[in-house]
Amino acid sequence: MRAIVAKSPEQLSWQEVPDATAGPGEVLIKVAAAGVNRADLLQAAGKYPPPPGASDIIGMEVSGVISDIGGGVTEWSAGQQVCALLAGGGYAEYVAVPAGQVMPIPAGVDLVDAAGLPEVACTVWSNLVLTAHLSEGQLLLVHGGASGIGTHAIQIAKALGARVAVTAGSAARLDFCRELGAEITINYRDEDFVARLHDETDGADVILDIMGASYLDRNIDALAADGQLVIIGMQGGIKGELNIGKLLAKRARVIGTTLRGRPTSGPNGKSEIVRAVAASVWPMIADGRVRPIIGARMPIQRAGDAHQDLAAGKITGKIVLTV
């Protein structure tokens, strides 16, 4: 089979590699498309290796058709159209996936576009609902509102009856966030999100943060009493100073989570999250409350261009690579 091999961040080569096969408890998917994530860029740069035992091929989500099933798999069969959450291996013609991380294609979603759903849906649902318990009437602040994660988070929060504030870096991106349901839109290039939030609200009940260290102190300032800061990215660095006094005064929580390194099964494992997403998010997509936001489709041979466009912030929503 063929797959993308990262020889350097600038040299992603579509070439022959050993065939993927379905082991016990796995399904083999003939890939129609693979979603692009910022973690893919880090892995291509040698800064984010896959978890032990995972494929070293880039790619954490795909859509496609099941071509084979491994021993012990009873819930899936060859020929079914599916999408899947991966620990790695997505930028390829075929990928083997634990059966518990496979999902049906949501009703009304194109097979290719479905490749842009597993990572954002599982990330957003596991963090906003299973971890932070975002509820009706609460205020969610999303940093990077026009990103794949951000555009999905806005829609999920609105479907849950929450209010949404976002930060983004251009008027066009903020306009798109408003179209999706964001009520408070803040251009981080020329506005202080802390001051703006406190001008209009009592602060955020939940903050979904991709920045990490550089936003840590201001995120604490932006929280409401009993608020929760959920950190899922480190684009702004890994080490910051935390004022414990502010945290205690607000009775606030700071939570750090990742999805890729979770175990396949068990409490808080990927299979549990996947089941929750299929049960709760897929109906929201079927009835139109939530939709995949696909900013670009590119042939997988152009994976390098896709990475450059994502790094440069040229795309709103997700990029999917077609195979």
C-alpha positions in Angstrom: 0.0 0.0 0.0 1.0 3.6 -0.2 1.2 6.1 2.7 2.7 9.5 3.5 6.2 9.2 4.9 7.6 12.3 6.7 11.2 12.6 5.8 11.1 16.2 7.2 8.4 18.7 7.9 8.9 20.1 4.4 9.2 16.7 2.7 6.1 14.5 3.0 6.4 11.7 0.4 3.6 9.4 -0.9 5.3 6.1 -1.2 5.1 2.4 -0.8 5.1 1.0 2.8 4.3 -2.4 4.3 0.6 -3.3 4.1 -1.6 -2.7 7.1 -3.5 -5.8 8.4 -6.4 -6.2 10.8 -5.2 -7.9 14.0 -7.5 -9.4 16.7 -10.1 -6.9 17.8 -9.4 -4.6 14.8 -10.9 -3.6 11.5 -9.1 -2.7 8.3 -10.4 0.4 6.6 -9.8 1.3 3.0 -9.3 5.0 3.5 -11.4 7.5 1.5 -10.0 10.6 3.3 -7.9 11.6 6.3 -8.4 14.6 8.5 -5.5 17.0 9.2 -4.7 18.1 12.7 -2.1 20.3 14.3 -0.7 17.2 16.0 0.2 15.9 12.5 2.4 18.9 12.0 4.2 18.3 15.3 4.7 14.6 14.4 6.1 15.5 11.0 8.6 17.8 12.8 9.6 15.0 15.1 8.1 16.7 18.2 5.1 14.4 18.8 5.8 10.7 18.5 2.9 8.3 18.4 1.9 6.4 21.5 3.7 3.0 22.1 2.4 0.4 19.7 0.7 2.8 17.3 1.6 3.2 13.6 4.4 5.8 13.0 2.4 7.0 9.9 0.8 10.4 10.5 -2.9 10.7 10.8 -5.4 10.5 13.7 -8.8 10.3 11.9 -10.1 8.8 8.7 -13.2 7.9 6.8 -13.6 5.0 4.4 -15.0 1.5 3.8 -14.2 -1.6 6.0 -12.3 -4.1 3.8 -11.5 -6.7 6.5 -12.1 -7.6 10.1 -9.9 -9.2 12.7 -10.7 -12.0 15.1 -13.3 -11.4 17.7 -14.9 -8.4 15.9 -18.7 -8.9 15.7 -20.1 -5.4 15.5 -18.7 -4.5 12.1 -18.5 -6.2 8.7 -16.7 -5.7 5.4 -18.3 -3.1 3.1 -19.6 -0.8 5.8 -18.9 2.9 5.4 -17.3 4.3 8.6 -15.1 6.9 10.2 -12.6 6.3 13.0 -10.5 7.8 15.7 -6.8 6.7 15.4 -3.6 6.8 17.4 -1.8 7.0 14.0 -1.7 5.6 10.5 -4.4 7.7 8.8 -2.4 9.2 5.9 -2.5 5.9 4.0 -4.5 3.8 1.6 -5.4 1.4 4.4 -5.3 1.6 8.2 -6.0 -0.9 11.0 -8.2 0.4 13.9 -9.4 -1.0 17.2 -13.1 -1.9 16.6 -14.1 0.3 19.5 -12.8 3.4 17.9 -14.9 3.0 14.7 -18.1 4.9 14.1 -20.8 4.9 11.4 -21.0 7.9 9.1 -23.5 10.4 10.5 -26.7 10.7 8.6 -26.5 13.3 5.9 -22.7 13.6 5.9 -20.6 12.9 2.8 -18.1 10.0 3.2 -15.1 12.3 2.5 -16.2 15.1 4.8 -16.8 12.5 7.6 -13.0 12.3 7.9 -13.0 15.7 9.5 -15.3 14.7 12.4 -13.8 12.0 14.7 -11.0 14.0 16.2 -12.9 17.2 16.8 -16.1 15.5 17.9 -14.3 13.2 20.4 -12.1 16.1 21.7 -14.9 18.5 22.1 -17.4 16.1 23.7 -14.9 14.5 26.0 -13.7 17.9 27.3 -16.8 20.0 27.3 -19.3 17.4 28.4 -17.6 14.4 30.0 -15.0 16.5 31.8 -16.3 20.1 32.3 -20.0 19.2 32.2 -20.9 22.3 30.2 -24.6 22.9 30.7 -27.5 25.2 29.6 -27.0 28.8 30.3 -23.3 28.6 31.1 -20.8 30.7 29.1 -18.0 28.9 27.2 -14.9 30.8 25.9 -13.2 29.1 23.0 -9.7 30.2 21.9 -9.2 29.7 18.2 -12.9 29.8 17.4 -12.4 29.4 13.7 -10.3 26.2 13.9 -11.6 22.7 13.5 -12.0 22.3 17.2 -13.4 25.8 17.6 -16.0 25.6 15.0 -17.3 22.3 16.3 -17.2 23.5 19.9 -19.3 26.5 19.1 -22.0 24.3 17.6 -22.0 21.7 20.4 -22.2 24.4 23.0 -25.1 26.1 21.3 -26.9 22.7 20.9 -26.5 22.2 24.7 -28.0 25.6 25.3 -24.8 27.3 26.4 -23.6 30.8 25.5 -20.4 31.1 23.5 -17.5 33.6 23.3 -14.6 33.1 21.0 -11.2 34.6 20.1 -9.9 34.6 16.6 -7.4 36.6 14.6 -9.4 38.3 11.8 -12.8 39.9 11.1 -13.7 37.2 8.6 -13.0 34.4 11.0 -15.0 36.2 13.7 -17.9 36.7 11.3 -17.9 32.9 10.6 -17.9 32.2 14.3 -21.0 34.5 14.7 -22.7 32.6 11.9 -22.2 29.4 13.9 -23.7 30.9 17.0 -21.0 32.7 18.9 -22.4 35.7 20.8 -19.2 37.4 21.9 -16.4 37.6 19.3 -13.0 38.9 20.2 -10.1 39.7 17.9 -7.1 38.7 20.0 -4.8 40.9 17.8 -6.3 44.2 19.1 -8.6 43.3 22.0 -8.0 42.1 25.5 -10.3 39.1 25.9 -10.3 39.4 29.7 -11.5 43.0 29.7 -14.1 42.3 27.0 -15.5 39.3 28.9 -15.8 41.2 32.2 -17.3 44.2 30.4 -20.2 42.0 29.1 -20.4 39.0 31.5 -19.3 37.7 34.9 -16.6 35.7 33.2 -16.5 32.3 31.5 -17.8 29.2 33.2 -15.7 27.0 31.0 -12.6 27.9 28.8 -11.4 25.6 26.1 -7.8 26.6 25.6 -5.3 25.6 22.9 -2.6 28.1 23.9 -1.3 26.8 27.2 1.4 28.8 29.0 1.1 32.2 27.3 -2.6 32.4 28.2 -2.5 30.8 31.6 -2.7 33.8 33.9 -5.2 35.7 31.7 -7.4 32.6 31.4 -7.6 32.5 35.2 -8.6 36.2 35.2 -11.3 35.5 32.6 -13.0 32.7 34.6 -16.1 33.2 36.5 -16.4 31.9 40.1 -16.3 28.1 40.1 -15.1 28.2 36.5 -13.0 25.6 34.7 -10.1 26.0 32.5 -9.6 23.0 30.2 -6.2 23.1 28.4 -5.9 20.9 25.3 -3.0 22.5 23.5 0.4 24.2 24.0 0.7 26.6 21.0 1.7 29.3 23.5 4.3 27.2 25.3 4.5 24.6 28.0 5.6 26.5 31.1 3.7 29.3 32.8 3.3 30.8 36.2 0.0 30.0 38.0 -1.3 32.4 40.7 -2.7 30.0 43.3 -4.3 32.9 45.1 -6.5 33.7 42.1 -7.4 30.1 41.7 -8.5 29.7 45.3 -10.4 32.9 45.3 -12.5 31.8 42.3 -12.7 28.1 43.5 -11.6 27.4 40.0 -10.2 24.3 38.3 -7.3 23.9 35.8 -7.6 20.7 33.8 -5.1 19.4 31.3 -6.2 16.6 28.9 -5.1 14.8 25.7 -7.0 12.4 23.6 -4.4 10.6 21.5 -2.5 8.9 24.4 -5.7 7.5 26.1 -6.1 3.7 26.3 -8.4 2.1 23.8 -10.7 0.7 26.5 -11.6 1.2 30.1 -12.9 4.3 32.0 -12.2 7.5 30.0 -10.8 5.4 27.2 -11.2 6.1 23.5 -13.9 3.5 23.0 -16.0 5.0 25.8 -15.7 8.5 24.2 -16.4 7.2 20.7 -19.6 5.5 22.0 -20.7 8.7 23.7 -20.1 10.7 20.6 -22.0 8.3 18.3 -24.9 8.3 20.8 -25.1 12.1 21.5 -23.3 14.0 18.7 -24.3 12.1 15.7 -28.1 12.8 16.3 -27.2 16.5 16.5 -25.5 16.2 13.1 -28.4 14.2 11.6 -31.0 16.9 12.6 -28.8 19.8 11.5 -27.9 21.4 14.8 -24.2 20.5 14.2 -22.4 20.2 10.8 -18.9 19.3 9.8 -16.9 22.5 8.8 -14.6 21.5 6.0 -12.4 24.4 4.9 -10.5 22.5 2.1 -10.2 19.1 0.4 -6.8 18.2 -1.1 -5.4 15.1 -2.6 -3.3 13.3 -0.1 -0.2 13.7 -2.3 -0.5 17.4 -1.3 -0.2 16.7 2.4 2.7 19.1 2.7 0.7 21.9 1.2 -2.1 21.1 3.7 0.3 21.3 6.6 1.6 24.7 5.4 -1.9 26.1 5.0 -2.9 24.9 8.5 0.2 26.3 10.1 -0.3 29.7 8.3 -3.9 29.9 9.5 -5.3 30.0 6.0 -8.1 27.5 6.6 -11.4 27.9 8.6 -12.5 24.6 10.0 -10.9 21.3 8.9 -8.7 20.2 6.0 -9.3 16.7 4.7 -6.9 14.7 2.4 -8.6 12.6 -0.2 -7.1 9.2 -1.1 
